[in-house]
């Protein structure tokens, strides 16, 4: 999934660099990438969502 | 700062961010074989996304949604770093996950970088001049274009590393990743290991606090984990007639003085006379001063010093003192009889009994050690005896008792962790532990760590403490009544 996420980021960066008129699509890809990152972190920490120390 | 100047600065920020933490991470993975775990990947991705938002600003100007996005990423990245670092922050010196760089591990560097990103965006916004709106798109300039190309190059390298070490979807990062290799036979792709286990907010820290005066448990010895228990009959009853503030949670006996110390869940500590009818000394501890005290659950005499223990393994040492300084002790006590001094207040640290509460305290005079017995919880089902040296109040040893000869299980799946020890006392190298669950007295040899005997005491209801008085054991109940039973193994002439 991390591989897929980096491909999405590459796509967004390419649009910003070479196809700047597609800002809406690039920003949408940025948002999707953020959500995938958050989902993967949630999967990695779902058995203890907050730091495992005395709170 | 003009917007043009801002974009120039941002281009350099992107170059630095992409070259050092993001590009450096690829170098660490490919050259040094230090692969990122699933949490490291998320943190690295967040840093990449911060740089990507900066590219958006380079190209389209500082639009509010870009600034909002970078603040969100900074806040989320900081949380991720704290959550990740918390796995390792409390470890011993020099320990951590993978190798440190410049003395700091990578998950901490991620914390620093996200924190700096938030600081940088704040400074840039402070310095940014309000100017008329510029065209929809801007030329990023030479450095900006280089930053964009460099970004694509480094993120492409990250994608390659991610493909090798985590695989294509639906595979994802792992908790313990193996080092980078170009040999496909050594690639480890997993898609379901990280999905195991239920969703929990606190994980292993979700431990319910026990009520020391109202343990909910099956009191019938016939249902306990040990079979064929001999019955100990109550020889007589006493009652604590002195007025206590709160519910009784433990009782200890002073062998030389003949008096007692009683503690309550209202943080009351009472030294009582030999008839349990008059208060000789009394304090109500300020449970919020310095050390967080949960309800008191244990008490013991260490010679003339009183040790009291709360359920979270915090302890207080007290001493009757006719010359007590009232003004100094004001910070320690909410109320006092005026003749008690607090000597020390601190916490016991355990290893095997970590994340477990206790409901008892004993003092082994022969070894000069204090002893606690953990109570099980749905998260941690163990019965751990922890021993602390009185000299420095630090852990001396711990053990999980095993059954000695002649003591047998009722079934194969039974365990000593089914007992909830609410009172304990050590005499002559033996630990006597009374369990509210199954109303059972366990006798544990402190030298061999074996349970040498166990007895059913069916007449007891809601036991909260255990004291020794010569050849007798005194089982204190939450209602203030005290049962006198013969101490097993002692011949009474």
Contacts between the chains, C-beta under 8 A, distances in Angstrom:
chain1	res1	chain2	res2	distance
A	1	B	166	7.1
A	1	B	169	5.3
A	1	B	170	6.8
A	1	B	171	7.1
A	1	B	172	4.3
A	1	B	173	7.7
A	2	B	41	4.7
A	2	B	45	7.0
A	2	B	162	4.2
A	2	B	166	4.8
A	2	B	172	6.6
A	2	B	173	5.6
A	3	B	159	5.9
A	3	B	162	4.2
A	3	B	163	4.5
A	3	B	166	6.1
A	3	B	167	6.9
A	3	B	168	5.7
A	3	B	169	7.3
A	4	B	168	7.1
A	4	B	169	4.8
A	5	B	45	6.0
A	5	B	162	7.8
A	6	B	45	7.6
A	6	B	48	7.7
A	6	B	155	5.8
A	6	B	156	7.9
A	6	B	158	5.2
A	6	B	159	3.7
A	6	B	162	5.5
A	7	B	159	5.9
A	9	B	45	7.6
A	9	B	48	5.9
A	9	B	49	7.0
A	9	B	52	6.1
A	9	B	155	5.6
A	10	B	152	6.3
A	10	B	155	5.4
A	10	B	156	6.2
A	10	B	159	6.4
A	12	B	52	6.3
A	13	B	52	6.0
A	13	B	55	6.3
A	13	B	148	6.7
A	13	B	151	5.5
A	13	B	152	5.4
A	13	B	155	6.5
A	14	B	152	6.5
A	16	B	52	7.7
A	16	B	55	5.1
A	16	B	56	6.1
A	16	B	59	5.1
A	16	B	148	6.8
A	17	B	55	7.4
A	17	B	59	7.9
A	17	B	145	7.6
A	17	B	148	4.1
A	17	B	149	7.2
A	17	B	152	6.8
A	20	B	59	5.4
A	20	B	60	7.5
A	20	B	137	4.9
A	21	B	137	7.4
A	23	B	56	7.9
A	23	B	59	7.9
A	23	B	60	5.9
A	23	B	137	7.9
A	26	B	56	7.3
A	27	B	56	7.1
A	27	B	65	7.3
A	30	B	49	6.8
A	30	B	52	6.1
A	30	B	53	7.0
A	30	B	56	7.3
A	30	B	69	7.0
A	33	B	45	7.3
A	33	B	49	6.2
A	33	B	52	7.9
A	34	B	49	6.1
A	34	B	69	7.6
A	34	B	72	7.8
A	34	B	73	7.1
A	37	B	42	5.3
A	37	B	45	4.5
A	37	B	46	6.1
A	37	B	49	7.0
A	38	B	42	7.8
A	38	B	76	6.9
A	40	B	38	6.4
A	40	B	41	6.8
A	40	B	42	5.3
A	40	B	45	7.9
A	40	B	172	6.1
A	40	B	173	6.8
A	41	B	38	7.8
A	41	B	39	6.5
A	41	B	42	4.0
A	41	B	80	5.7
A	41	B	83	8.0
A	43	B	38	7.3
A	43	B	172	6.9
A	43	B	194	5.2
A	43	B	195	6.5
A	44	B	37	7.7
A	44	B	38	4.0
A	44	B	39	5.1
A	44	B	42	6.9
A	44	B	173	7.1
A	44	B	175	7.3
A	44	B	194	5.7
A	45	B	39	7.0
A	45	B	83	5.9
A	46	B	197	7.0
A	46	B	198	7.9
A	46	B	199	4.9
A	46	B	200	7.6
A	47	B	197	4.2
A	47	B	198	7.1
A	47	B	199	7.4
A	47	B	200	5.6
A	47	B	203	5.3
A	48	B	200	5.8
A	48	B	201	7.6
A	48	B	202	6.3
A	48	B	203	2.6
A	48	B	204	6.9
A	48	B	205	7.2
A	49	B	83	8.0
A	49	B	199	7.4
A	49	B	200	7.0
A	49	B	201	5.2
A	49	B	203	7.9
A	50	B	83	7.0
A	50	B	201	6.0
A	50	B	202	6.4
A	51	B	82	5.7
A	51	B	83	5.1
A	51	B	85	7.9
A	51	B	86	3.3
A	52	B	86	5.5
A	52	B	87	6.4
A	52	B	202	7.8
A	52	B	203	5.7
A	52	B	204	6.8
A	52	B	205	5.9
A	53	B	86	5.0
A	53	B	89	7.0
A	53	B	90	6.6
A	53	B	205	7.5
A	54	B	205	7.5
A	55	B	202	7.8
A	55	B	205	7.7
